[in-house]
Amino acid sequence: MPQNHAPFSQYIDVQCSQCSERIGFNVAICPQCHAGQGLEALAGIDPNVHIKNQTLTIWFGLLFGVFGLHQFYLGHYVKGSMYLVFCWTLVPMIVGWVDAARTFSMSSFKFNQRYSRHVALIN
Protein backbone atom coordinates (compact mmCIF):
# COMPACT_ATOMS: atom_id res chain seq x y z
CA MET A 1 0.00 0.00 0.00
CA PRO A 2 1.58 3.34 -1.02
CA GLN A 3 1.88 5.95 1.65
CA ASN A 4 0.43 9.35 0.96
CA HIS A 5 1.96 12.17 3.00
CA ALA A 6 -0.24 14.92 1.55
CA PRO A 7 -2.71 16.52 3.94
CA PHE A 8 -6.30 15.38 3.66
CA SER A 9 -7.57 18.95 3.28
CA GLN A 10 -6.13 19.27 -0.22
CA TYR A 11 -8.69 16.74 -1.49
CA ILE A 12 -11.71 18.57 -0.10
CA ASP A 13 -13.55 20.88 -2.47
CA VAL A 14 -16.09 23.49 -1.39
CA GLN A 15 -18.32 25.86 -3.29
CA CYS A 16 -17.62 29.57 -3.59
CA SER A 17 -20.10 31.61 -1.57
CA GLN A 18 -20.66 34.01 -4.51
CA CYS A 19 -20.47 32.08 -7.79
CA SER A 20 -20.77 28.42 -6.58
CA GLU A 21 -17.55 27.48 -8.39
CA ARG A 22 -15.82 24.38 -6.97
CA ILE A 23 -12.63 25.52 -5.24
CA GLY A 24 -10.12 23.99 -2.85
CA PHE A 25 -10.76 23.99 0.88
CA ASN A 26 -7.74 26.23 1.67
CA VAL A 27 -8.33 28.81 -1.07
CA ALA A 28 -8.77 32.32 0.37
CA ILE A 29 -10.02 34.02 -2.83
CA CYS A 30 -12.13 32.41 -5.54
CA PRO A 31 -10.16 32.41 -8.82
CA GLN A 32 -13.39 32.79 -10.82
CA CYS A 33 -15.14 35.76 -9.13
CA HIS A 34 -12.39 36.97 -6.71
CA ALA A 35 -14.72 36.77 -3.70
CA GLY A 36 -13.17 36.27 -0.27
CA GLN A 37 -13.67 32.85 1.30
CA GLY A 38 -13.59 31.60 4.85
CA LEU A 39 -13.21 33.95 7.80
CA GLU A 40 -12.36 36.92 5.56
CA ALA A 41 -15.78 36.65 3.88
CA LEU A 42 -17.59 36.19 7.18
CA ALA A 43 -15.88 39.21 8.73
CA GLY A 44 -16.56 41.41 5.74
CA ILE A 45 -12.86 42.06 5.15
CA ASP A 46 -11.85 42.81 1.60
CA PRO A 47 -8.52 41.02 0.99
CA ASN A 48 -7.68 43.53 -1.75
CA VAL A 49 -7.48 46.52 0.60
CA HIS A 50 -4.08 47.16 2.14
CA ILE A 51 -4.52 48.90 5.48
CA LYS A 52 -1.62 50.95 6.82
CA ASN A 53 -0.80 51.20 10.51
CA GLN A 54 -0.99 54.76 11.85
CA THR A 55 1.22 54.10 14.89
CA LEU A 56 3.90 52.50 12.75
CA THR A 57 3.79 55.47 10.38
CA ILE A 58 4.31 57.87 13.31
CA TRP A 59 7.30 55.88 14.60
CA PHE A 60 8.82 55.70 11.11
CA GLY A 61 8.44 59.48 10.78
CA LEU A 62 10.05 60.16 14.16
CA LEU A 63 12.94 57.70 13.98
CA PHE A 64 13.65 57.30 10.28
CA GLY A 65 12.05 60.44 8.82
CA VAL A 66 15.46 61.65 7.67
CA PHE A 67 15.49 58.76 5.16
CA GLY A 68 11.80 59.07 4.22
CA LEU A 69 10.89 55.59 5.44
CA HIS A 70 7.40 56.73 6.44
CA GLN A 71 6.79 57.99 2.91
CA PHE A 72 7.95 54.69 1.39
CA TYR A 73 5.68 52.82 3.83
CA LEU A 74 2.68 54.90 2.75
CA GLY A 75 3.44 54.24 -0.93
CA HIS A 76 4.73 57.74 -1.74
CA TYR A 77 7.88 56.61 -3.51
CA VAL A 78 8.75 59.92 -5.15
CA LYS A 79 8.50 61.82 -1.85
CA GLY A 80 10.49 59.11 -0.10
CA SER A 81 13.18 59.35 -2.77
CA MET A 82 13.40 63.11 -2.27
CA TYR A 83 13.85 62.61 1.48
CA LEU A 84 16.59 60.08 0.72
CA VAL A 85 18.39 62.34 -1.76
CA PHE A 86 18.48 65.26 0.68
CA CYS A 87 19.05 63.28 3.88
CA TRP A 88 22.56 64.74 4.23
CA THR A 89 21.03 68.20 4.85
CA LEU A 90 18.98 66.99 7.85
CA VAL A 91 16.01 69.00 6.52
CA PRO A 92 14.07 65.76 5.87
CA MET A 93 14.50 64.88 9.55
CA ILE A 94 12.62 68.02 10.59
CA VAL A 95 10.00 67.48 7.89
CA GLY A 96 9.66 63.86 9.06
CA TRP A 97 8.96 65.07 12.59
CA VAL A 98 6.32 67.46 11.22
CA ASP A 99 4.79 64.60 9.22
CA ALA A 100 4.74 62.45 12.38
CA ALA A 101 3.01 65.25 14.31
CA ARG A 102 0.41 65.64 11.54
CA THR A 103 -0.19 61.90 11.47
CA PHE A 104 -0.51 61.85 15.26
CA SER A 105 -3.15 64.57 15.22
CA MET A 106 -5.11 62.86 12.42
CA SER A 107 -8.08 60.67 13.36
CA SER A 108 -7.75 56.98 12.57
CA PHE A 109 -10.76 57.17 10.25
CA LYS A 110 -9.21 59.98 8.21
CA PHE A 111 -5.83 58.19 8.16
CA ASN A 112 -7.38 54.96 6.83
CA GLN A 113 -9.48 56.88 4.35
CA ARG A 114 -6.41 58.68 3.01
CA TYR A 115 -3.76 55.95 3.04
CA SER A 116 -5.52 52.59 2.73
CA ARG A 117 -5.67 51.62 -0.87
CA HIS A 118 -7.53 49.12 -2.99
CA VAL A 119 -5.23 46.84 -4.93
CA ALA A 120 -6.46 45.67 -8.32
CA LEU A 121 -6.22 41.98 -9.10
CA ILE A 122 -4.18 41.06 -12.16
CA ASN A 123 -5.56 38.26 -14.26
C-alpha positions in Angstrom: 0.0 0.0 0.0 1.6 3.3 -1.0 1.9 5.9 1.7 0.4 9.3 1.0 2.0 12.2 3.0 -0.2 14.9 1.5 -2.7 16.5 3.9 -6.3 15.4 3.7 -7.6 19.0 3.3 -6.1 19.3 -0.2 -8.7 16.7 -1.5 -11.7 18.6 -0.1 -13.6 20.9 -2.5 -16.1 23.5 -1.4 -18.3 25.9 -3.3 -17.6 29.6 -3.6 -20.1 31.6 -1.6 -20.7 34.0 -4.5 -20.5 32.1 -7.8 -20.8 28.4 -6.6 -17.6 27.5 -8.4 -15.8 24.4 -7.0 -12.6 25.5 -5.2 -10.1 24.0 -2.9 -10.8 24.0 0.9 -7.7 26.2 1.7 -8.3 28.8 -1.1 -8.8 32.3 0.4 -10.0 34.0 -2.8 -12.1 32.4 -5.5 -10.2 32.4 -8.8 -13.4 32.8 -10.8 -15.1 35.8 -9.1 -12.4 37.0 -6.7 -14.7 36.8 -3.7 -13.2 36.3 -0.3 -13.7 32.8 1.3 -13.6 31.6 4.9 -13.2 34.0 7.8 -12.4 36.9 5.6 -15.8 36.6 3.9 -17.6 36.2 7.2 -15.9 39.2 8.7 -16.6 41.4 5.7 -12.9 42.1 5.2 -11.9 42.8 1.6 -8.5 41.0 1.0 -7.7 43.5 -1.8 -7.5 46.5 0.6 -4.1 47.2 2.1 -4.5 48.9 5.5 -1.6 51.0 6.8 -0.8 51.2 10.5 -1.0 54.8 11.8 1.2 54.1 14.9 3.9 52.5 12.7 3.8 55.5 10.4 4.3 57.9 13.3 7.3 55.9 14.6 8.8 55.7 11.1 8.4 59.5 10.8 10.1 60.2 14.2 12.9 57.7 14.0 13.7 57.3 10.3 12.1 60.4 8.8 15.5 61.6 7.7 15.5 58.8 5.2 11.8 59.1 4.2 10.9 55.6 5.4 7.4 56.7 6.4 6.8 58.0 2.9 8.0 54.7 1.4 5.7 52.8 3.8 2.7 54.9 2.8 3.4 54.2 -0.9 4.7 57.7 -1.7 7.9 56.6 -3.5 8.8 59.9 -5.2 8.5 61.8 -1.8 10.5 59.1 -0.1 13.2 59.3 -2.8 13.4 63.1 -2.3 13.8 62.6 1.5 16.6 60.1 0.7 18.4 62.3 -1.8 18.5 65.3 0.7 19.0 63.3 3.9 22.6 64.7 4.2 21.0 68.2 4.9 19.0 67.0 7.8 16.0 69.0 6.5 14.1 65.8 5.9 14.5 64.9 9.6 12.6 68.0 10.6 10.0 67.5 7.9 9.7 63.9 9.1 9.0 65.1 12.6 6.3 67.5 11.2 4.8 64.6 9.2 4.7 62.5 12.4 3.0 65.3 14.3 0.4 65.6 11.5 -0.2 61.9 11.5 -0.5 61.8 15.3 -3.2 64.6 15.2 -5.1 62.9 12.4 -8.1 60.7 13.4 -7.7 57.0 12.6 -10.8 57.2 10.2 -9.2 60.0 8.2 -5.8 58.2 8.2 -7.4 55.0 6.8 -9.5 56.9 4.3 -6.4 58.7 3.0 -3.8 55.9 3.0 -5.5 52.6 2.7 -5.7 51.6 -0.9 -7.5 49.1 -3.0 -5.2 46.8 -4.9 -6.5 45.7 -8.3 -6.2 42.0 -9.1 -4.2 41.1 -12.2 -5.6 38.3 -14.3 
